[in-house]
């Protein structure tokens, strides 16, 4: 397959159909689909059914322990089957660690946690060579990043060089120490958290590093009903590790998830929908209240996310509603408000909603 990227083009994503289509998918498209007639939702039903069953089973098991926060659950599962990573922003005490730990149990993946602090060094994340007295030689001791679901707690409390070490692993899925490459287990998904209220002793992630995250999920306070359920479920002193091992069902495995990633990539994206995504991304660059718009990587995140949501909803093709559902988590960390809008207290989410309404929705 030939890959061609024209950054100077006026229609970037329309020119990277080679990335988002396979030849087999393109050949399967009929003239009726091109003219806007609805596609057959049962085509490729076995693949779609498997992905949908995965979503329903995992959501159900996670819901036995983790209450509410639908955006976090959905974006986490979309990122999981799309090979992406999630930045989570929320105040302490909302169950972010519990969610990642529960998700690891449900999907049969290893769980690891790193508490980021101001003195955390890159080698504390990646691991480092140590001298083995028995062999009289150095051997590599893997760091906590060698897991499958990694919770990077309060990532903005560590210095830039530690950020860079983790973000390189997120991009490459491997660690290189002394010229030797060590691959991390797959699938590899990073959940990085940051507290939006505290700024003392923190190092903000620059835009180039924020762009590495597929989604940014905001975790707010639960509703009154949800908080009552939290009190009922977690007010007793229960050994959570034992509870997860005995009461929460493992519904899949790391190998099966890796297969789902391949199947989700087969979900069809029509050229009209690619153009719609492209217009949304390009509009952010000219939006009056934004100082910085979204990059082409944001468009690719929307394409991949729309595919996953389509499969979760039982379709083998994506529609505009799939795109609009993930616009906020895919773009809110990739755009920057102008100084005047920031002083006025403008909300990025509200601006993105207004922007989305200004883009014409294609007929599929």
C-alpha positions as CSV (number, residue, x, y, z in Angstrom):
1,X,0.0,0.0,0.0
2,X,1.3,3.4,-0.9
3,X,1.2,6.1,1.8
4,X,1.3,9.8,0.7
5,X,0.8,12.8,3.0
6,X,0.4,16.3,1.5
7,X,0.6,18.7,4.4
8,X,0.3,21.6,2.0
9,X,-3.0,20.4,0.6
10,X,-6.3,22.1,1.2
11,X,-7.9,18.7,1.9
12,X,-5.5,16.8,4.0
13,X,-7.6,13.9,5.2
14,X,-9.2,13.3,1.8
15,X,-5.7,12.7,0.5
16,X,-4.8,10.1,3.2
17,X,-7.6,7.7,2.3
18,X,-4.8,5.2,1.7
19,X,-4.2,5.3,5.4
20,X,-7.8,4.8,6.4
21,X,-9.0,2.5,3.7
22,X,-7.8,-0.9,2.7
23,X,-8.1,-1.9,-0.9
24,X,-10.5,-4.6,0.1
25,X,-12.8,-2.0,1.7
26,X,-12.7,0.3,-1.2
27,X,-13.6,-2.5,-3.6
28,X,-16.6,-3.4,-1.5
29,X,-18.1,0.1,-1.8
30,X,-21.1,0.1,-4.2
31,X,-22.4,3.0,-6.3
32,X,-25.5,3.1,-4.1
33,X,-23.3,3.9,-1.1
34,X,-21.5,6.7,-3.0
35,X,-24.9,8.3,-3.8
36,X,-25.9,8.4,-0.1
37,X,-28.1,5.3,0.2
38,X,-27.8,3.6,3.6
39,X,-25.3,0.8,3.8
40,X,-26.1,-2.7,4.9
41,X,-25.5,-2.9,8.7
42,X,-25.3,-6.7,8.6
43,X,-22.4,-6.8,6.2
44,X,-19.4,-8.0,8.2
45,X,-21.8,-8.8,11.1
46,X,-19.6,-11.4,12.7
47,X,-16.8,-8.8,13.2
48,X,-19.1,-6.1,14.4
49,X,-21.0,-8.5,16.8
50,X,-17.7,-9.5,18.4
51,X,-16.6,-5.9,19.0
52,X,-20.1,-5.0,20.2
53,X,-20.2,-7.9,22.6
54,X,-16.8,-6.9,23.9
55,X,-18.0,-3.4,24.6
56,X,-21.2,-4.5,26.4
57,X,-19.5,-7.2,28.5
58,X,-16.6,-5.0,29.6
59,X,-18.9,-2.0,30.4
60,X,-21.2,-4.3,32.4
61,X,-18.4,-5.8,34.5
62,X,-16.7,-2.4,35.1
63,X,-20.1,-1.0,36.1
64,X,-20.2,-3.5,39.0
65,X,-17.4,-1.5,40.7
66,X,-17.1,1.9,39.0
67,X,-20.2,4.1,39.0
68,X,-21.0,6.6,36.3
69,X,-18.4,8.6,34.3
70,X,-19.7,7.3,30.9
71,X,-17.3,9.6,29.0
72,X,-14.3,8.0,30.7
73,X,-15.5,4.5,30.2
74,X,-16.3,5.0,26.5
75,X,-13.1,6.9,25.6
76,X,-11.0,4.3,27.5
77,X,-12.5,1.4,25.5
78,X,-12.3,3.3,22.2
79,X,-8.7,4.1,22.9
80,X,-8.0,0.5,23.8
81,X,-9.3,-0.9,20.5
82,X,-7.7,2.0,18.5
83,X,-4.2,1.8,20.0
84,X,-4.4,5.2,21.7
85,X,-3.8,6.7,25.1
86,X,-6.0,8.8,27.4
87,X,-5.3,11.9,29.5
88,X,-7.7,12.1,32.5
89,X,-8.3,15.4,34.2
90,X,-10.2,15.5,37.4
91,X,-9.9,16.3,41.1
92,X,-8.7,13.6,43.5
93,X,-11.0,11.0,45.0
94,X,-13.2,10.2,41.9
95,X,-12.0,6.6,41.5
96,X,-9.6,7.0,38.5
97,X,-7.2,4.4,40.0
98,X,-10.0,2.0,40.8
99,X,-11.3,2.3,37.2
100,X,-8.0,1.4,35.6
101,X,-7.4,-1.4,38.0
102,X,-10.9,-2.8,37.4
103,X,-10.5,-2.5,33.6
104,X,-7.2,-4.5,33.8
105,X,-9.0,-7.3,35.7
106,X,-11.9,-7.4,33.3
107,X,-9.9,-7.5,30.1
108,X,-7.1,-9.8,31.4
109,X,-4.3,-7.3,31.1
110,X,-1.4,-6.4,33.5
111,X,-2.0,-3.3,35.6
112,X,0.8,-0.9,36.7
113,X,0.9,2.4,38.4
114,X,3.5,5.2,38.7
115,X,3.1,8.1,41.1
116,X,4.8,11.0,39.4
117,X,6.8,13.3,41.7
118,X,9.2,16.2,41.2
119,X,12.3,13.9,41.7
120,X,11.1,11.1,39.4
121,X,13.9,10.3,36.9
122,X,13.4,8.7,33.4
123,X,15.2,5.6,34.6
124,X,12.6,5.3,37.4
125,X,10.0,4.8,34.6
126,X,11.9,2.9,32.0
127,X,14.2,0.8,34.1
128,X,18.0,0.7,34.0
129,X,21.0,-1.7,33.8
130,X,22.1,-3.1,37.2
131,X,25.3,-5.0,38.0
132,X,24.7,-8.7,38.6
133,X,27.2,-10.0,41.2
134,X,26.7,-13.6,40.0
135,X,27.4,-13.1,36.4
136,X,29.8,-10.1,36.9
137,X,27.9,-8.3,34.2
138,X,25.2,-5.7,33.8
139,X,21.6,-6.8,33.1
140,X,18.6,-4.8,32.3
141,X,16.0,-4.4,35.1
142,X,12.6,-3.4,33.6
143,X,10.9,-0.4,35.1
144,X,7.2,-0.1,35.9
145,X,6.3,0.9,32.3
146,X,6.6,-2.7,31.3
147,X,2.9,-3.4,31.8
148,X,-0.2,-3.3,29.6
149,X,-2.4,-0.8,31.4
150,X,-0.3,1.9,33.0
151,X,-1.7,4.6,35.3
152,X,0.6,7.6,35.2
153,X,-0.8,9.4,38.3
154,X,-0.4,13.2,38.4
155,X,1.9,13.2,35.3
156,X,2.3,16.9,35.5
157,X,4.2,16.7,38.8
158,X,7.4,15.4,37.2
159,X,10.0,17.3,35.1
160,X,10.0,17.5,31.3
161,X,12.7,14.9,30.8
162,X,10.5,12.3,32.6
163,X,7.5,13.3,30.5
164,X,9.6,12.8,27.4
165,X,10.7,9.3,28.4
166,X,7.1,8.1,28.9
167,X,5.7,9.8,25.8
168,X,8.5,8.2,23.7
169,X,7.4,4.8,24.9
170,X,3.7,5.7,24.2
171,X,4.6,6.5,20.6
172,X,7.1,3.7,19.9
173,X,5.9,0.9,22.4
174,X,9.5,0.2,23.2
175,X,12.4,1.3,25.4
176,X,16.0,1.6,24.2
177,X,18.7,1.3,26.9
178,X,22.4,1.2,26.0
179,X,21.6,0.6,22.4
180,X,19.4,-2.4,23.2
181,X,15.6,-2.2,22.4
182,X,13.1,-3.7,24.8
183,X,9.4,-3.9,23.7
184,X,6.6,-3.3,26.1
185,X,3.8,-5.8,26.3
186,X,0.9,-5.3,23.8
187,X,-1.7,-3.9,24.0
188,X,-0.2,-1.0,25.8
189,X,-2.5,1.8,27.1
190,X,-1.5,4.8,29.2
191,X,-3.9,6.6,31.4
192,X,-2.3,9.8,32.6
193,X,-4.0,11.9,35.2
194,X,-3.6,15.5,36.2
195,X,-5.3,17.7,38.8
196,X,-6.9,20.8,37.2
197,X,-6.9,22.8,40.4
198,X,-3.4,22.6,41.8
199,X,-0.6,24.4,39.9
200,X,2.1,24.6,42.6
201,X,4.9,22.2,41.9
202,X,3.6,21.1,38.6
203,X,5.1,21.1,35.1
204,X,2.5,21.6,32.4
205,X,2.6,19.3,29.4
206,X,3.5,21.3,26.3
207,X,1.1,21.1,23.3
208,X,3.4,18.8,21.4
209,X,3.2,16.2,24.2
210,X,-0.5,16.7,24.8
211,X,-1.0,15.9,21.1
212,X,0.3,12.3,21.7
213,X,-2.8,11.5,23.7
214,X,-5.7,10.3,21.6
215,X,-8.3,11.6,24.1
216,X,-8.6,13.9,27.1
217,X,-11.4,12.7,29.4
218,X,-12.7,15.1,32.0
219,X,-14.0,13.5,35.2
220,X,-16.4,15.5,37.2
221,X,-18.3,15.0,40.4
222,X,-21.0,12.3,40.3
223,X,-24.7,13.0,40.4
224,X,-26.5,12.7,43.7
225,X,-27.9,9.3,42.7
226,X,-24.5,8.0,41.5
227,X,-22.8,9.3,44.7
228,X,-25.3,7.5,46.8
229,X,-24.5,4.3,44.9
230,X,-20.8,4.9,45.6
231,X,-21.4,5.2,49.3
232,X,-23.5,2.0,49.3
233,X,-20.9,0.0,47.4
234,X,-17.7,1.2,48.9
235,X,-18.4,2.3,52.5
236,X,-17.4,-1.0,53.9
237,X,-13.8,-2.0,54.4
238,X,-13.4,-4.6,51.7
239,X,-10.2,-6.0,50.3
240,X,-10.6,-4.6,46.7
241,X,-7.9,-6.8,45.2
242,X,-9.7,-9.9,46.6
243,X,-13.1,-8.5,45.5
244,X,-11.9,-7.9,42.0
245,X,-10.4,-11.4,41.8
246,X,-13.5,-13.2,43.1
247,X,-16.5,-11.0,42.0
248,X,-15.4,-9.4,38.7
249,X,-15.4,-11.6,35.7
250,X,-12.5,-11.7,33.2
251,X,-14.3,-11.5,29.8
252,X,-11.4,-11.3,27.3
253,X,-7.6,-11.4,27.0
254,X,-4.7,-9.4,25.7
255,X,-4.4,-11.5,22.6
256,X,-8.1,-11.1,21.8
257,X,-7.9,-7.3,22.2
258,X,-5.0,-7.2,19.8
259,X,-7.2,-9.0,17.3
260,X,-10.1,-6.5,18.0
261,X,-7.7,-3.7,17.0
262,X,-7.3,-5.3,13.6
263,X,-11.0,-5.8,13.2
264,X,-11.9,-2.2,14.2
265,X,-9.5,-1.0,11.5
266,X,-11.8,-2.7,8.9
267,X,-14.8,-0.5,9.7
268,X,-15.7,1.6,6.7
269,X,-15.2,5.4,6.5
270,X,-16.9,7.0,3.5
271,X,-15.1,9.9,1.7
272,X,-17.9,12.3,2.7
273,X,-17.2,11.5,6.4
274,X,-13.5,12.0,5.9
275,X,-14.2,15.4,4.4
276,X,-16.5,16.2,7.3
277,X,-13.8,15.3,9.8
278,X,-11.3,17.3,7.8
279,X,-13.5,20.4,7.9
280,X,-13.9,20.2,11.6
281,X,-10.2,20.0,12.2
282,X,-9.4,22.7,9.8
283,X,-12.1,25.0,11.2
284,X,-10.4,24.9,14.6
285,X,-7.3,26.6,13.0
286,X,-9.4,29.6,11.9
287,X,-11.8,29.8,14.8
288,X,-11.6,33.3,16.3
289,X,-11.3,32.3,20.0
290,X,-8.6,29.7,19.4
291,X,-4.9,30.8,19.4
292,X,-3.9,27.3,18.2
293,X,-5.9,24.8,16.3
294,X,-5.8,21.0,16.0
295,X,-3.2,19.1,14.1
296,X,-3.7,16.4,11.4
297,X,-3.2,13.8,14.2
298,X,-6.5,15.0,15.7
299,X,-8.2,14.1,12.4
300,X,-6.7,10.6,12.5
301,X,-7.9,10.3,16.1
302,X,-11.4,11.2,15.0
303,X,-11.3,8.7,12.2
304,X,-10.1,5.8,14.4
305,X,-12.5,6.8,17.2
306,X,-15.5,6.9,14.9
307,X,-14.6,3.4,13.6
308,X,-14.6,2.0,17.2
309,X,-17.8,3.7,18.1
310,X,-19.5,2.4,15.0
311,X,-18.5,-1.2,15.9
312,X,-19.6,-0.6,19.5
313,X,-23.0,0.5,18.2
314,X,-23.3,-2.6,16.0
315,X,-22.5,-1.1,12.6
316,X,-19.7,-1.9,10.1
317,X,-19.6,1.7,8.9
318,X,-19.2,5.1,10.7
319,X,-21.7,8.0,10.6
320,X,-21.5,11.7,11.5
321,X,-23.0,10.9,15.0
322,X,-20.0,8.8,15.8
323,X,-17.7,11.7,15.0
324,X,-19.7,14.3,17.0
325,X,-19.8,12.0,20.0
326,X,-16.0,12.1,20.3
327,X,-15.2,15.6,19.1
328,X,-14.8,17.0,22.6
329,X,-12.4,14.3,24.1
330,X,-10.4,14.2,20.8
331,X,-10.0,18.0,20.4
332,X,-10.2,19.7,23.8
333,X,-6.5,19.2,24.6
334,X,-5.4,20.0,21.1
335,X,-6.7,23.5,20.8
336,X,-5.6,26.6,22.8
337,X,-7.7,29.5,23.7
338,X,-6.6,33.0,22.8
339,X,-5.6,35.4,25.6
340,X,-8.8,37.4,25.5
341,X,-11.0,34.4,25.5
342,X,-9.1,32.9,28.4
343,X,-9.5,36.1,30.4
344,X,-13.2,36.1,29.7
345,X,-13.4,32.6,31.1
346,X,-14.5,31.0,27.8
347,X,-15.0,27.2,27.9
348,X,-13.1,25.2,25.4
349,X,-15.9,22.5,25.4
350,X,-18.6,25.1,24.7
351,X,-16.5,26.7,21.9
352,X,-16.0,23.2,20.3
353,X,-19.8,22.6,20.5
354,X,-20.5,25.9,18.7
355,X,-17.8,25.1,16.1
356,X,-19.3,21.7,15.5
357,X,-22.7,23.2,14.8
358,X,-21.2,25.5,12.2
359,X,-19.9,22.6,10.1
360,X,-22.4,21.2,7.6
361,X,-23.2,17.5,8.3
362,X,-23.0,15.3,5.2
363,X,-25.8,13.0,4.1
364,X,-24.6,9.4,4.3
